[in-house]
Amino acid sequence: MTRVRDDIGLLCEPYLLRPDESSVEVAWVTDGRPPESRLVYAAAEVAEQLANLTATELQSSELAILLPGAVTVDASSTHLKAMAEDRESALPTGLIELRRALETEVTVAREVWRVSARATGLVPGRDYAYRVVSGGAASRVARLSPAPPADVPLLRILLTSDHQLGASVPGAMEQATVTAGAFDAVLYAGDFVNVPDRASEWFDDARGSAFFPSMQGILPSTPIFPVVGNHEVQGRREEGAMLAESFESALPLAACADGHSLSNYETLFPSVSGSRYYAVTFGGVRIIALSAARVWRSDRADDHPEDRFVSSRYQEARRVLGDPLGQRYGSHIIDDLRAGSEQHDWLRRELASPAFAEARLRIVVMHESPHSIGVNAMPHFAHPVRLEERNAAGEVSGVRYDYPSSENILLRDIAPLLEAAGVELVLGGHSHLWSRFTSKAGVHYLETSHAGSTHGAFDRSSGRRRAGPPRQWNVYDALSQGDPGGLAPVVPTISPRRGVADLPLPYVADPDLSIFSVLTVSADAGAVVGSYVYDTRTPEAPAHLFDEFALG
């Protein structure tokens, strides 16, 4: 049984989730099971008085006298049992006991608790000041409000993803607030950290770019609407294995009942629907969040079965051919989206719903998008086709995987639904670059996942080609350049980067740059998406707008 401690601390400032017309959830994380936790909120006008209260006063029965009109809500807590550290963790100096434990152990469990309470009875259009307190630890003052009404005159929504400990992310997120002001929401297209069970990557990585600290200027006062990415999927944890090793060993649940886990993501960011795909209306904007992610695998592909010592997206290692739990089953899809699947059926119903039809704007958020010029656009988003190779005796001597272009689920089964329904914007991530496309039906596809690192762009204008498997694989399905859906990337409208012969480039893929995008919805100007670039070499210089386009 976990011991209740009196000396717990907050691992992050609170963050907001699942707002509706009269309430919002406030969540925070502690480094132990708190003896008592509560949310305190009051009218925004008394924010300074709220800020001056001590943790003891926030917990006191005299709070109604100290801060008249304040509302208190007792919080519940949940243990994140999978959180751990290993010898590759960049731990802050204060975690002495963990450091000592890792001198003899490869992986050590870490105490992490999610605490939450719901602010209710909120008046639309009104801001409230709030703080949270667990034991003797209290947060700073932040603001909360319910979801804005459908006719709100102005909305600003931050579009971002794939932070993954990028060194420039904290500066870029600070620039986002400086540039656009306070946000009303964050749409996050997946990949929060690199290894989802490594607690320090979420809360206190010593390199300074853990997820929650990087967003501490935004999330305490701004609800986040996330989707799952491949870096939210942890593989089977085996004794003696580093966390990064188990991250790379995720198995399909059909092959192993505990083949992978998303417990940390699902506990930190519970869905309004109870599943990893959902739909909500926020300020008249219909947000459809899809689960479109595959487990990460390397692109290693060896010609001859006897030379395959590594399992990858394209092959199984020779030594595991007789071991079902040792095989990796290619880059398998976490939640199926093909026609006839539960998620596809749900999406069809959502696109035919009154909530979708009546929205002022319709946005789909998904980690992998139908259109991309990034490296991760290949192989095609298809279920791996297992091909067994046999020797002269008829024995299985090798296994490889193909991903046929004709089976690309995002292009064959998802994009046509979105196009026919009149979705205005599809937000994606995954390839760590900025690029966008516009289909013949007028749907805009935006990837704005270049948050401090990049995998590059693979387009004629870049001259770069994706690596593909050898010829015995279906090489016709391995697209070395361009978008698998055949769309041409759009050149930024204001200040594009320049390439060979000073020609404008239809992407941003530079390791010294970081990108964020802002969706502004107003009664006067309609909906506009602006993308900003922040140069890490000149941190004193503000981010500047390089692309802008209207929706609808």
N, C-alpha and C positions, 0 to 999 in steps of 0.2 A: 504493500500500500504506500502511495506517495505521501511523504510527510508535508504537512502544512507549515510553511515558514512565515516568520514575522518580518524577515529582512529582504523580501523580494524586491526586484526592480523591474521597471518597464523596459522591454527589449525594443520597443518602437513607440512612437507617438500614435494615437488612435487613427483609425481610418474608417471611412463611411461606405456603407453597402446597402443595396436593396431599398432605395427610397420609394415611397408611394405618396399619395396625395396628402397624407397627414402624419407620416412617420418616416423614420430612417434608422437603420441599424448602425450602432457605433461599436467597433471592435478594437481591441488592443492586445498586446502580447506581453507576458511576464516570464521571468526566468525561474519561476517556481509556482506551486499551487498557492494562490492568494488566500489568506484567512477571511477576507471580506473585500468585496469590490462593488463599486457603484458608479453610475453615470449621474452627473449633476448638470442641469441646463437651466437657463433663465433668459430673460429678454436680452437682446444684444446690447441694450443701453447700459447694462450693469457688468459688462465684460471686465472692466478694470477692477471692480470690487471682487468679482469671482477670481480674478488672477491673484489677488492678494491673500486669499484664504490658504491656510496650510492644509496638508493632507489630513491632519487630525481634525481640523475644523470641517473639512469636507465630509468626514465620516461621522461628525458629531450629531447628536440628537437636537442640538441647538441651532442647526443650520438654518432653520426657518426664521430664526431671530437674526442671525448673522447676515442672511441674504434673503429678504422677504420676496416671495414669489418664485423662489427656486424650486425646481422639480427634481426629485431623486428617484432613480430606478436601480434596484438591486440587479447585479450582473450574474451571469452564469459562466462557468469556465469549462474548457475542454482540453484534455491533455493531448499534445501532438506526440504520440509515442514513437513515431519514426524519426524524429529529429535527432541528429547525431553530429559528431565531428570525427575527423580522421587525421592522419599525419600530413595530409595535403591541405588541411584547413589553415587559413591565415587568421589565427586567433588574436584578439586584442590582448595586451599584456596583463590585464587584470584577471584573466581566467586561469589562475595558477593551478587549481586542482585539475582542471581538464588537461592542461599542458603536462602535468606530472603523469596523469593516467595514460596519456598517449605515448609516454616513454616505454611502456610495456605492452600496451594494447594497440592494435591497428585502427580500430574504430571504437568510439566511446559514445554511449547515449548521452543526450543533453536535455536537461529539463526545460521544456517550452510549453507554455499554456496559453491558449487563446481565450480571451475574456470578452464578453459581449453583452450589450443591453440595447433595448430599442426605445428611442425617444418617440413618444406618441402624443396625440392631441395637438400637433403642430398646425399653425395657420399658414395656408399657401401664400407665398410672396413675402413671408416674414423670416428674417434671420434670427438665430438664437446663439448665445454664447454657451460653451460647454467645457467641462473638464471631466476626466475620469480619474478614479483613485482605486488602487489595489493595495491594501495594507498601508504601509507608510510611503508609498510611491504615488505621485500624482503627475498628470500630464500638464502641458501648457494649455492656455486658453485657445480654443479654435471655434469655428462657427459651423452650425448645421442648419438645415432647412429641409422641408419636404420636397418632393418632386415638383417642379414648376408646372403651372397649368398649360394646357395646349396652346393658349393664345399669348404666352409670355412674349414680350416684345423683343427680347434679346437673349440668346444663348451662346456661350463659348465653350466648346468641347475640345479637349486635348486628345490628339490621335498619336499613339506611340506604341512601341513593342520592343521585344528582344533586347532588353537592357543588359542582362547577363554579365554584370560586373564591369561593364565598359567604363574605362577610367574617366571619360569625359561626360558620363551621364549626369552626375550631380550638377556640374556647371551648366549643361544643356537644359536640365529641368528648371534650374534657377532662372535661366534666360527665358524659358517659356513663360514663366510668371511675370518677369520684368517686361516682356514684349507684349503679352496679351492681357495682362491683369489677372484677376481672379477667374478661375474656371468654374463652370457649373457641373461638369462631368469629365471623366476620363474614359476613353475607349481604349482598351489595352489588348492587342492582338497576340498575346501569348509570349512565352519564354521570359520568365521573370529572372531566373538565376541559371547557373550552369548545371549544378547537381542538386535536385530538389530536396534531398534528405540532409543536406549539409546546412545546419542552422545558421552558421555565421554568414553565409551568402545572402540570407534573407535579412539579417539583423545587424551584424557588427563586424563584418570582414575588415581586417586590419588595413587593407589597401584602400579603404574609404569609399567604396562604391557598391555596398550591399543595397538590396532593393529598397527596403523601407527608409533608410536614411537618405537615399538619393531622392526620394519622393516626399520627404518630410515637410517641404514647403507647399505641397499640393494636397495630398491625401487626407490630412486631418480635417479639411474643410470642403472636400470634393469627392462625391461618390465615384467609385470605380466600377466599370462594367467590363470584366475580363473574359477572355476565352482561353481554352487550354492549348498549350503548345507542346512540342516534343520534349522540351526541357522541364516539363512538369511531371514526366513519367519516370519513376524510379524502377529499376529492375529488381530481381530477387536478391535479397541481402544474404550473403553466405559468410560464415565465420572466416575471418582472416582476409577478407577481400576489402579493398579500399572502396569508398563510396562511388568514385568515378567508375570503377570496374563494374559494380553492380548496376550503375546507371546504364551502362552499355549492354547489359545482359537481360534486358526486358524480354519476356516471352509472351506469346498470345495466351490469353486465358484458356483457350481451347486446348492448348498443349500442356498447361500447368495452371492449377487453380489460383496459385499465388505468383503467377509469372510476372506481374507488374503491379505497381501501386501508384495512385495519385492522391494518397491520403492527405499529404501536407497541403497541396493546392486546394483540395476540396474542403478541408477544414478551415483554412485561412479565408477562402472565398466561396462560401456556400452559395449555391444557385437558387434563384427564385423558383425554379421548377423542380428542383431535386435531381436534375440530370445535368450533364455537361453542355447541353444546348438549351437555350431559353429565349424568350422574347419579352420585352417590356416597352412601355411608352414613357418617354421622359420629355416633358416640355413639348408635346405634340410630335416628337421624333420617335418613330418605331425602330427599336434596336433589336436586330435578330442576331443572336450569338450562336455560331455553329461550332461543333467539335470536328475540326479538320486537321488532324495531326497524325504523323507516323513516328514510330520509334526511331531514334537516331542510330545509324549504322555508317561505317566507313564505306568508301567506294572501291575498296580493294577487289580486284578481279584477276585471277591467275588462269592462264590458258589451260594448264594441265592439272587434273585432279591430284596427282601426286605432289604438286607444288603448293597446294592450298593449305596453309598453316593457320589462316585467320578466317573466322566467319565474318561476313560483311552483308551489305544489302544484296550482293550478287552471288554469294557462294557460302557453302558450309566448309569449315575446316575438316581436313581429312580425318583427324583423330576423333571427331564427335559423330561420325556417320552412324554409329551403332548406339548412340546415346541421345534419346529424345530430349532430355533436359539440358544436354550440352549444346544442342543445336539452337540457332537463333531465328530461323524461319523468315529471313529477309527483313526488309523494312516494312513491317506490317502496320496496318491502320488501326488506331486505337478504337474509334467509334465509327462503325460503317455508315457511309452516306449514299450507297448505291440505291438505285430504284428498287423499292420493295423493302428496304431496311426501315427500322423504327424511326430513325432520324429523318430519313427522306420523306416518309409518310407524315411525320410531324411538320416538316417544312412545308409540304404541300397544303396542309390544313392552315398553317400560319399565313401563308401567302394568299389564301382565300378568305381570311378572317375579316370581320368588320374593323377590328383594331388596326390591321394593316391598311385597309382601304381608306380609312378616315384620317390617317396620319398626315401631317404636313410635310414629312420627309421620311424616307425609308432607307435604312442603312443595315448592311450585313457585315458582321465582323467575323473573321475566320483566320486561323494561323496560316495555313497554306491556301493560296488564292488560285483561281483558275488561270490567271495570267501573270507571268513573271519573266524577266530576263536574268534572274538570279541563278546561282549554281544549284540551288535546291529545287528548281523547277524540274530537274531530272533526278531519278527516273520518274516516269509518269505516275501520277497519283492513282495507282491501281493496286489491287491486291496482288501480292507476289505469286507468280506462276512457277510452281516447283517442277524442275526438270531433273530427273535422275539419270545419271550416266552409268553404264554398266561395262564391266570388263568381259573378256572372252568367255569366262565361266558363268556369265549372267549375274554376277554379284554387283551390288551398288558400289561403284568406285568413286563417285562424285555427285554433288548436288549443286545446282546453280539456280538462279532465279531471274525470270524476265518480268518486265512490267509493260505490257503491250499498250501502244498508244490508243488502240481501239477500246481499251478498258479504262481509260482515264476518267475516273468518276466525276471529278470536278468539271471537266469539259463536257462529258456526255450526259450526266444526270443532274448536276447542280446549276451550272451557268444557264442552261436553257430555261429553267424554272425562274431564275432571278430576272432574266431578260424579259420573259413573257409577262411577269408580274409588275414590271415597272420599278424595280429597285433603282434608286438613284446613285448609291455609292456602295462599293464593296471594299472594305478595309482589310488588308492582309499584312503578313510579315514574313519571317522565316529566313530570308536570304540576305538580310543585313545590307540593304541598299535603299535608295529612293528611286522609284520609277512609277509611272502611271500610264494607263491605257483608257481609251474610250471605244466602246463597241458600237456597231451599227445601230443598235437599239438605244444608244445614248446612255448606257450604264458606264459609270466611271469606276475603274479599278485602281486603287492606290496602295502601293507598298511604301511605308514610311518607317522602316525598321532599322535604319542606319543610325544607331544610337551609340556611337563611340567605337564601332568596329565594323568591318565590311568584309564580305566574301567576294566582292567584285561583281561586275556586270558582264554578261556574255551576249554581246550584240555586235553587229558588224562595225559599229562606230567605235567599239572598244578594242576590236581585233582579238579579243580573248575567246577561247573555246573551252567548253566543258570537257573534262576527261570522260571517256566512255569505256565500256567494257570491250574485251577482244571480240573477234569476229564470230566465234561460236555462239555468242549471245545474239539476240536480235538487234543488230546494230542499226537497223532502220528506225527503231523506236528510240534510239539515243540521240536526241537533238543537241548538237554541239553549240549552236548559237540560236538566239532569238526566243520568242515566246511559244510554248507548245500549242497555244490556242491560235497562233497566226496573227495576232494583233501587233501593230507597230507601236513602240513606246512613244509617248508624247514629249516633245522638247519643252522644258520649262518656259513659261510665258514671260518671265521678267528678267531673270539673270542666270542663264544656263552656264554651266561649265563649258570650257572649250577643249577640243581635242586636236587631232591631226588637221593641218591646214586651217586652224582656227575655226573649225566647224563646231556648231553647238551640239552638246551631248544630251541625249534623252534620259539621263540618269545622273545620280550622284553616288559615287563609290570611291571615296578617298579616305584613307585612315586618319587623316588629320581633321576631318570634318564630322559633325554630328547634326542630325536632322530631327526636327519635330514639326508636326502639322497641327493646324487649328481650324476647326469647323465653326464658323460663325453663322448663326441663324437669326435673322432680324425681320421685323415686320416690314421694313422699308426696302432693304436690299436683297431679301431672299436668303438663300443658303450659299455660302462661299467657303471654299477650302483654300487656306494659305499655307505654304510650306516654307520653313525658315532654316537657314544654315548657320551653324555656330562653329567658328574656327578655334580649335584648341590651342593653336600656336599663338593666338592673340586673344587671351581670355578677357582682356580689358575691353575688347571691341564687342559691341552688341550683336546679337543675331540679326540677320537681315532676310527679308522676304525675297525668294527667288522664283516662286511659282504661285499662281493663283488661278482658280477656275470656279465657275458657278455650277450649281446643281439644279436640275429641274429645267 
